[in-house]
Amino acid sequence: DIKLEYPEDLINLMKKAVNIREHLKEHPKDLHSRRGLQLVESKIRRLVKYYVRKGVLPEGWKYDPEKAALIVK
């Protein structure tokens, strides 16, 4: 992960997921946002699978919310 260049669409989805997670810390009962987070994170996982297959991301790269927060900050 040392100075790995991430695709722009993946970065934008990770930013959205991080923002929704921060929102859910303040509003834990917001079920609409929780559903939105599930949808965004499943998009991220599908995109990661595609980028690993195409060789853009290294083999075995997995989405992790804590790691995503560090990447987008």
N, C-alpha and C positions, 0 to 999 in steps of 0.2 A: 504493500500500500504506500510505499515511499514515493511521493510526488506522482501519484497515478492521476492521469487526466480522465475525468469522468465526462460522459456525454451530457450535453445541456439538458435534454429532456429528463434524464435520470436525476440530475441535480434539482431541477424544478419540482419534480414529484417528491423528492426527499425534503425539500424546503416546506412544501405543503404539509407533508406528514408531521414534520417537527412542529409546525405552527399549530396543527390540530391537537397534537399531544400536549403542548403548552396550554391550549385552551381547555382541554379536558382536565388538567390539573386543577384549574380554578372552578370548572363546572363539571364535576364527575357524573352528574345525572343527565347530561345532554346526550340523549340517545341518537339523535340525528347526526351529531358530529362523530359519535363513536362509529356509526355505520359508514360515514364518509371516510373515516380513518381506515376502516377495514377495506373499503374499495380502493383507496389510494395505495395502501400497502400491498394489495394483491396486484395492482398495476405495476408497482415497483418490482415485485418478485417475478412477474412475467417478463418485464423488460430486462431484468438481470439475467434471466435464463437465456434470452435472445442474445444479449451482448456477450455472455460467456461462450455461447455456441459460435458466434461470429469472431471471437478472439479479441474483442475490444476490452473486456474485463478478464483478469486472470482466472484460470481454472479454480473452482472451489470458492469463488467470491460469493459471500452470502450477505443479504440485507440484514442489518442490525440497527434498531432504533437509536441506541446510544452512539454507535459509530456514525450513523447518518447525521446526528446532531453535531458531532465534531467536524464532519466533512463540510457541512453547509455554513458553519459559523466562521 
